[in-house]
């Protein structure tokens, strides 16, 4: 793991241990580092240290965050970081008492993920101009994303080796290093094959790379870049609905459930460890069914 500068060596030690033993993603490690460094800076100003911090110190920091207007979701993530950090300090016998043990996470309102309609998805996926190498690549990426429900990070890091186009499968190594096989529909397979044949060699410009969807510089694309590409096509398609980097992932899950897919199958496809994480999509599907009923039932 590449260590960034930290004012507290304990944070680096904890993150190195997490990286080497738990297989967590780089994005999760960055989030932990940010949360812990913010907490460390606060308690340092109040004459305390990460080792000597008390439950009262933690509560004071939480009150400070409320005064500063931090979202409950942000504070919940912070507490998750602190729980894992102090669990590590307890396990390695650096401290005897856990200052987070009696701290409750803030209750959050259940947020239903935004999901585009099937018509909006069709418009979005048909927007790229396949005669342009970059847009041909984007078209294939959008089709794969909607066909498989991958996370954007998983999509941009795909390699040629992970794709089995003859079998219509993609092999994903997701969070925690867990591997799953996800089927691709015929349309997605067809678009990827066409892209590999025509546009990918142009983007690589005689460079050698195993990256399936390289940038125009022949390197792995960042998820932020692809997110900007999605927003571009949504704008061109006249889609004004709220978007997020996981918009197509949400649509994938919701549309599968709308068409009768089993919840546990969707859980496996999304790579969720806990079924409760997947169950939020049943609420999205239910809300959509209620909307259809209210709009079209003759005695609404």
C-alpha positions as CSV (number, residue, x, y, z in Angstrom):
1,X,0.0,0.0,0.0
2,X,1.3,3.5,-0.9
3,X,1.2,5.6,2.3
4,X,0.4,9.3,2.1
5,X,1.7,11.7,4.6
6,X,0.0,11.4,8.0
7,X,0.5,13.2,11.3
8,X,-0.2,10.0,13.2
9,X,1.9,6.8,12.5
10,X,-0.8,4.7,14.1
11,X,-3.1,5.5,11.2
12,X,-0.5,4.2,8.7
13,X,0.1,1.1,10.8
14,X,-3.7,0.3,10.9
15,X,-4.2,0.9,7.2
16,X,-1.2,-1.2,6.3
17,X,-2.6,-4.1,8.4
18,X,-6.0,-3.7,6.8
19,X,-4.5,-3.6,3.3
20,X,-2.4,-6.7,3.8
21,X,-4.9,-8.9,5.6
22,X,-8.4,-7.8,4.7
23,X,-8.2,-7.2,0.9
24,X,-10.2,-3.9,1.1
25,X,-10.4,-1.6,-1.9
26,X,-8.2,1.4,-2.3
27,X,-11.3,3.7,-2.2
28,X,-12.2,2.3,1.3
29,X,-8.6,2.8,2.5
30,X,-8.7,6.4,1.3
31,X,-12.0,6.9,3.2
32,X,-10.6,5.4,6.4
33,X,-7.5,7.6,6.2
34,X,-9.6,10.8,5.6
35,X,-11.9,10.0,8.5
36,X,-9.1,9.1,10.9
37,X,-7.0,12.1,10.0
38,X,-9.9,14.5,10.6
39,X,-10.6,12.9,13.9
40,X,-7.0,13.0,14.9
41,X,-6.7,16.7,14.0
42,X,-9.7,17.5,16.2
43,X,-8.6,15.7,19.3
44,X,-5.1,17.0,19.0
45,X,-6.5,20.5,19.3
46,X,-8.3,19.4,22.5
47,X,-5.2,18.0,24.1
48,X,-5.8,14.3,23.5
49,X,-4.3,11.5,21.4
50,X,-5.7,8.5,19.5
51,X,-4.4,6.2,22.2
52,X,-5.8,8.2,25.1
53,X,-9.1,9.3,23.6
54,X,-12.2,8.8,25.7
55,X,-15.9,8.3,24.9
56,X,-16.5,11.9,25.9
57,X,-13.9,13.1,23.3
58,X,-15.7,11.1,20.7
59,X,-19.1,12.5,21.7
60,X,-17.7,16.1,21.6
61,X,-16.4,15.5,18.1
62,X,-19.8,14.2,17.0
63,X,-21.4,17.3,18.5
64,X,-18.9,19.4,16.6
65,X,-19.9,17.6,13.3
66,X,-23.6,18.3,14.0
67,X,-22.8,22.0,14.5
68,X,-20.8,22.0,11.2
69,X,-23.7,20.5,9.3
70,X,-22.2,17.2,8.4
71,X,-24.6,14.7,6.9
72,X,-25.7,11.7,9.0
73,X,-24.4,9.4,6.4
74,X,-21.0,11.0,6.6
75,X,-21.0,10.6,10.4
76,X,-22.1,7.0,10.2
77,X,-19.2,6.3,7.9
78,X,-16.8,8.1,10.3
79,X,-18.0,5.9,13.2
80,X,-17.6,2.8,11.1
81,X,-13.9,3.9,10.5
82,X,-13.4,4.6,14.2
83,X,-14.9,1.2,15.2
84,X,-12.6,-0.7,12.9
85,X,-9.6,1.4,14.0
86,X,-10.2,0.9,17.7
87,X,-11.1,-2.7,17.2
88,X,-7.6,-3.1,15.7
89,X,-6.0,-1.2,18.7
90,X,-7.9,-3.5,21.1
91,X,-6.9,-6.6,19.2
92,X,-3.2,-5.6,19.2
93,X,-3.4,-4.7,22.9
94,X,-2.4,-1.1,22.3
95,X,-5.5,0.0,24.4
96,X,-7.7,-1.8,27.0
97,X,-11.0,0.0,26.6
98,X,-12.8,0.8,23.4
99,X,-13.9,4.5,23.4
100,X,-16.5,3.7,20.6
101,X,-18.1,0.8,22.3
102,X,-21.1,2.7,23.7
103,X,-21.4,5.2,20.9
104,X,-24.5,4.7,18.7
105,X,-24.5,5.5,15.0
106,X,-27.0,8.2,13.9
107,X,-30.3,6.8,12.5
108,X,-30.6,7.5,8.8
109,X,-33.6,7.7,6.6
110,X,-33.6,4.9,4.1
111,X,-32.5,6.4,0.8
112,X,-33.9,4.7,-2.3
113,X,-31.4,4.7,-5.1
114,X,-32.2,6.6,-8.2
115,X,-33.1,4.3,-11.1
116,X,-33.8,5.4,-14.7
117,X,-36.8,3.9,-16.5
118,X,-36.2,1.3,-19.2
119,X,-37.1,3.9,-21.9
120,X,-34.5,6.3,-20.4
121,X,-31.9,3.5,-20.4
122,X,-32.6,2.8,-24.0
123,X,-32.1,6.5,-24.9
124,X,-28.9,6.7,-22.9
125,X,-27.4,3.5,-24.4
126,X,-28.3,4.5,-28.0
127,X,-26.7,8.0,-27.6
128,X,-23.0,7.2,-28.4
129,X,-21.9,7.4,-32.0
130,X,-20.2,4.1,-32.7
131,X,-18.3,5.5,-35.7
132,X,-16.2,7.5,-33.2
133,X,-13.6,5.2,-31.5
134,X,-14.1,6.8,-28.0
135,X,-17.9,6.8,-28.3
136,X,-17.8,3.2,-29.6
137,X,-15.8,2.3,-26.4
138,X,-18.3,4.2,-24.3
139,X,-21.2,2.4,-26.0
140,X,-19.7,-1.0,-25.2
141,X,-19.0,0.1,-21.6
142,X,-22.6,1.3,-21.1
143,X,-24.0,-2.0,-22.5
144,X,-21.7,-4.0,-20.2
145,X,-22.6,-1.9,-17.2
146,X,-26.4,-2.2,-17.7
147,X,-26.1,-5.9,-18.6
148,X,-24.0,-6.9,-15.6
149,X,-24.7,-4.4,-12.8
150,X,-21.0,-3.9,-12.2
151,X,-19.6,-1.1,-10.0
152,X,-18.0,1.6,-12.1
153,X,-14.6,0.8,-10.5
154,X,-15.0,-2.8,-11.6
155,X,-15.9,-1.8,-15.1
156,X,-13.0,0.6,-15.7
157,X,-10.5,-1.9,-14.3
158,X,-11.7,-4.8,-16.6
159,X,-9.0,-6.7,-18.5
160,X,-9.2,-8.7,-21.6
161,X,-8.5,-11.8,-19.5
162,X,-11.6,-11.3,-17.4
163,X,-13.9,-11.5,-20.4
164,X,-15.1,-14.8,-21.9
165,X,-17.1,-13.6,-24.8
166,X,-17.7,-17.0,-26.2
167,X,-19.5,-18.0,-23.0
168,X,-21.0,-14.6,-22.4
169,X,-19.4,-14.2,-19.0
170,X,-17.2,-11.7,-17.2
171,X,-15.2,-12.6,-14.1
172,X,-15.1,-9.9,-11.4
173,X,-12.9,-9.6,-8.3
174,X,-15.0,-7.4,-6.2
175,X,-14.9,-5.9,-2.6
176,X,-12.8,-8.0,-0.2
177,X,-11.2,-9.9,-3.1
178,X,-14.3,-11.9,-3.6
179,X,-14.7,-13.4,-7.1
180,X,-18.0,-13.8,-9.0
181,X,-19.0,-14.7,-12.6
182,X,-21.6,-12.4,-14.1
183,X,-23.4,-13.2,-17.4
184,X,-23.6,-10.7,-20.2
185,X,-26.5,-10.5,-22.6
186,X,-26.1,-11.1,-26.3
187,X,-26.3,-7.4,-27.1
188,X,-23.5,-6.5,-24.7
189,X,-21.3,-9.3,-26.0
190,X,-22.0,-8.1,-29.6
191,X,-21.1,-4.5,-28.7
192,X,-17.9,-5.5,-26.9
193,X,-16.8,-7.7,-29.8
194,X,-17.4,-4.9,-32.3
195,X,-15.5,-2.4,-30.1
196,X,-12.5,-4.8,-29.7
197,X,-12.4,-5.3,-33.5
198,X,-12.7,-1.7,-34.6
199,X,-12.1,0.9,-31.9
200,X,-9.8,-0.6,-29.3
201,X,-6.8,-0.9,-31.6
202,X,-7.2,2.8,-32.5
203,X,-7.3,3.8,-28.8
204,X,-4.2,1.8,-28.0
205,X,-2.4,3.2,-31.1
206,X,0.0,0.2,-31.3
207,X,0.6,0.1,-27.5
208,X,0.3,-3.2,-25.7
209,X,-2.2,-3.3,-22.9
210,X,-4.5,-5.8,-21.2
211,X,-7.0,-3.1,-20.2
212,X,-10.3,-3.8,-21.9
213,X,-11.5,-0.2,-22.1
214,X,-8.4,2.1,-22.3
215,X,-8.5,5.8,-22.3
216,X,-7.5,7.7,-25.5
217,X,-3.9,7.6,-24.1
218,X,-4.0,3.8,-24.0
219,X,-4.2,3.6,-20.2
220,X,-6.8,2.6,-17.7
221,X,-9.6,5.1,-17.4
222,X,-10.5,6.6,-14.1
223,X,-14.0,6.1,-12.7
224,X,-14.4,9.9,-12.6
225,X,-13.7,10.1,-16.3
226,X,-16.3,7.5,-17.1
227,X,-18.8,9.3,-14.8
228,X,-18.3,12.5,-16.9
229,X,-19.0,10.4,-20.0
230,X,-22.3,9.1,-18.6
231,X,-23.4,12.7,-17.8
232,X,-22.5,13.8,-21.3
233,X,-24.7,11.1,-22.9
234,X,-27.5,11.8,-20.4
235,X,-27.4,15.4,-21.3
236,X,-27.5,14.6,-25.0
237,X,-30.3,12.2,-24.5
238,X,-32.4,14.8,-22.7
239,X,-32.4,12.9,-19.4
240,X,-33.0,15.2,-16.5
241,X,-33.4,12.6,-13.7
242,X,-30.8,12.6,-10.9
243,X,-27.8,10.6,-11.8
244,X,-25.0,9.0,-9.8
245,X,-22.0,6.8,-10.8
246,X,-24.1,3.8,-9.9
247,X,-27.2,4.8,-11.9
248,X,-26.9,1.9,-14.3
249,X,-26.1,-0.5,-11.5
250,X,-29.3,0.6,-9.8
251,X,-31.3,0.3,-13.0
252,X,-29.9,-3.2,-13.6
253,X,-31.1,-4.4,-10.2
254,X,-34.4,-2.6,-10.2
255,X,-35.4,-3.7,-13.8
256,X,-34.4,-7.3,-13.0
257,X,-36.7,-7.3,-10.0
258,X,-39.5,-5.6,-11.9
259,X,-39.4,-8.5,-14.4
260,X,-39.6,-11.1,-11.7
261,X,-36.0,-12.0,-10.9
262,X,-35.3,-13.8,-7.6
263,X,-33.8,-11.4,-5.0
264,X,-30.9,-13.9,-4.1
265,X,-29.9,-14.1,-7.8
266,X,-29.7,-10.3,-8.0
267,X,-27.7,-10.4,-4.7
268,X,-25.1,-12.8,-6.4
269,X,-25.0,-10.7,-9.5
270,X,-24.3,-7.5,-7.7
271,X,-21.7,-9.1,-5.4
272,X,-23.5,-8.1,-2.2
273,X,-22.4,-10.1,0.9
274,X,-25.6,-9.3,2.8
275,X,-29.0,-9.8,1.4
276,X,-30.3,-6.8,3.3
277,X,-28.1,-4.6,1.0
278,X,-30.0,-6.0,-2.0
279,X,-33.4,-5.7,-0.4
280,X,-33.5,-1.9,-0.8
281,X,-34.1,-2.6,-4.5
282,X,-37.3,-4.4,-3.7
283,X,-38.6,-1.1,-2.3
284,X,-37.6,0.7,-5.5
285,X,-39.5,-2.0,-7.6
286,X,-42.5,-1.8,-5.3
287,X,-42.6,2.0,-5.6
288,X,-42.5,1.7,-9.4
289,X,-45.3,-0.8,-9.4
290,X,-47.4,1.5,-7.2
291,X,-46.7,4.4,-9.6
292,X,-47.8,2.2,-12.6
293,X,-51.0,1.1,-10.7
294,X,-51.9,4.7,-9.8
295,X,-51.4,5.9,-13.3
296,X,-53.1,3.2,-15.3
297,X,-55.7,1.5,-13.0
298,X,-59.2,2.4,-14.2
299,X,-60.5,2.9,-10.6
300,X,-57.4,4.7,-9.2
